[in-house]
Amino acid sequence: MIESFDSQRAKENIHDGDRGERTLIIVCEFTGKKYRQHLTESARQARGALRAIRDQESSGDAGSALSGHTPDDSGTSAEQLSTPQISAEAAECRELAVSAGANVLDVIVQRRDHPDPATLVGKGKLEEIGARAQASRADLIVFEQNLSPSQLRELEQALPCRVIDRTQLILDIFASHARTREGQLQVELAQLEYMLPRLAGRGRSMSQLGGGIGTRGPGETQIETDRRKIGRKIQVIRTRLEAVRNIRRQQRQRRSSVPVPTVALVGYTNAGKSTLFNALTQAAQLESSRLFATLDPKLHLVTLPSRRRILLSDTVGFIRALPPTLVKAFRATLEEVQTAEVLIHVVDASSPSLDVHRQEVEKILRELEADTKPRIEVMNKIDLLPAEEGAKKNGAIAVSARAKTGLDALLAALDAALDSDPLEVREMVVPQSEGAVLAALDAGAVVQERTFHGEDAHLRVQGPASLLGKYRRYWRG
């Protein structure tokens, strides 16, 4: 049986063409023995989401427990979300579609024992989905699962509008958010690698002239009809991205000559990494509740309480089942994670899927061979939690990046976590005539004690070994 938790919304939005492409989302939950463990986890997430929504109903902000938005932002009311069939996967797919600019008419959830090898949903259900698409005048159907090339071909032939899967939806969001030439190249490479096995039978839906969600592509008209052209284009992009990697490698080598360690912010998409980045650096990185608002890495100097300086990097957010083509394409960007000395894992404390998000981040860090790096876990958005829950941080540092609370504790933890260029305490005697030396110590270290005897300044200084080592001749004892 196909179930819907947003049919009323569909009726209201049939004639609302200004909000984006009218979109149906299809979520399949497979209940066979092979898939039962996954379904149980989804049900647990759903119960957590429902509890969070009910806990916040009294405050009039029921929608924020799921996505950080008010009900008007998400387009789904607490009553609609509290139906039994809602799952974390369905809610996340809806958020992805909204981030791509879609007007989500309906989310259709189908349960069956096993996926149909030809169409995923089966022939009878396919007819029902087609009828629903015609009745609501949908422009696009998004499948939450990734579709094989043959399934995608069958679905497009059977349904009255365009069909895309989860990977193509994510690629479209990346294409619309990429701003730098490097980011655009990375998205283009991922799109071409996705297209290559899906050329046969796609026809007009692959044309880059059509426009719409899922079609923001590499910009080459008719590229889908020529495998050799795609192959050549992929090689050109890989060469350009390799040049980007070489430039980044040279930049890191230059940075390594000056001991400024790099710290990378990592976490699930929409965990608040960019907001935390801005709070720590006073920068103006884009902050948005939309998924994948940040694609291009940003680096900024941050001064720690010890006066040491670090380079803080804001990176692309992770997501469940991140397409392998994106992981490979964004390797040049994700190298900032691989080379960082310390990782700050930012977690959305208000998310009902918090544990699942943690596991997905761990999985991707393992793929990047960065899972053994020193890590500081930060529970962000504690301002969205009741006071008693905000205090339960289980060893993590509780912060609110938006309210700028808990940042001092995070900076102190960073100071303690850095192993390179360790802090030292030295007794020093510096002639007062050496004004440049005294100024350098004041700027780069913490002068704990300062007394004057005649023409000399007697100092007790805590600072990085690299700085104090430059003035070894002034050490006492």
C-alpha positions, 0 to 999 in steps of 0.5 A: 500500500502506498501511504502519504503524509502530505496529501492535503499539502498537495491539494493546496499547492497544485496551482502554486507554480511560483515556489519551484517545480511541483515535485513528488518524493517516493520513499521505499521501505523494504521489510524483508529479512535482509532489510529489517535491521535498517527498517528498525533503525528508521523506525527508531529515528521516526519515534525520536523525531515524533517525541522531539516534535511533541516536546516542542509543541507547547513552545509553538516551534514543533517543526524545529526539532526535525530540521531547524525550521519553523513549520512554514519553512519546511512546508510540513506541519507537526500534525503531518509529521506525526503520522506513523509512516514518517521516517528520517530518510523521508524527512531528509529527502524532503529537505534535500528537495526544498534545498534544490528549490522544489515545491514538494507536493507530496511524500509517498511512502511504500512498503514492500518486502524487496525492491523490484529489480525493474522499477524498484516499486513494482508495476502496480504501484508504478501505475498508482504513482503515475496517476498521482503525478498526473492528478497533481500535475507534477513536474518531477518525481524524486526517488529517495533511493538510488536507481540503477540505470535500467530502473531509471530508464524504465521509470522514465518511460512509464511515468508522465514527468521527469524522474531523478534519484537521490544522487542526482538530487544531491548533484543538482544542489551541489551544482547550484551552490558551487561558486568557485571554479574549483567547486564547479569543476568538482561538481562537473566531474561528479555529474559526468561520472554519474551520467556515463552509465546512464546515457542510453534511453535518457533522451530529452531529460538529459538535455542541458537546455531543458532546465529544472531540478536535476538538469543543472549539468556540465553545460555541454549540449548533447554531451549525453549522446557521445561517450567519447566526448564525456570521456575526454571531458572527464580527463580534462577535468581530472587534469585541472583538478590535479593542478588544483591539488598541486597548488594546494600541496604547494600552499600547505608546504609554504604554510608548513614552513611557518608552524601554523597548525590547521584545524578542520570543521567536519560534520553532517550537513546543516549541523551549523559548521559555517555559523560556528566558523563565523563565530570563531573567526568573525568572518562572513561565511554564508550561513543557511539552513539549506543543506550543502550551503557550503561547498568551497572550503574557507581558511581563516586565522584564529588566535587561541587563548595561549596566543597561538594561531591556527588556521580554521577550515570550514568544509563541505558537510557530509550526508548519509550515503554520500555518492562515491562520485562526490567523495572522489570528485571533492578529494581536492577539497577534502584534503584539508580534512586529511591534513588537519592536525585536529578535527572539530566534529560539529553535531546538531544537538537538536536533531532526533537523528543525532546518533545516525549522523555521528555514524555517517560522519565516522564512516566518511572519515574512515573513507578519507583515512582521517578517523584516527586524527585527534577530535573534539566533539561539539554539540551545537544548537543547544539553545534549541534544547531544554536547559536540562537536556543542554547540560547532558553533553556526555564529554562533548563541548556544548555550544550555541554558535548562533548565540556565541555561547560555549566558545571559550571552552572550545578554544581552550580545548583546542589549545590542549589538543594541539600537539605540534608546536607545544606550549612551553613556560620559560623564564627569560631576561630581556634588555628593555632596549630590545623592544622588538623582542618584547613586542613579539613575546607580547603578541605571540605568547602569554606573559605570566609575570613581568618585573624590571631590574635595572635595564632588564625585564624579567619575564615568565612566559608561556608560549609556543616552542617555535616562538620561544626558541627564537629567543633562546639567548634570553632564557634564564637557567 
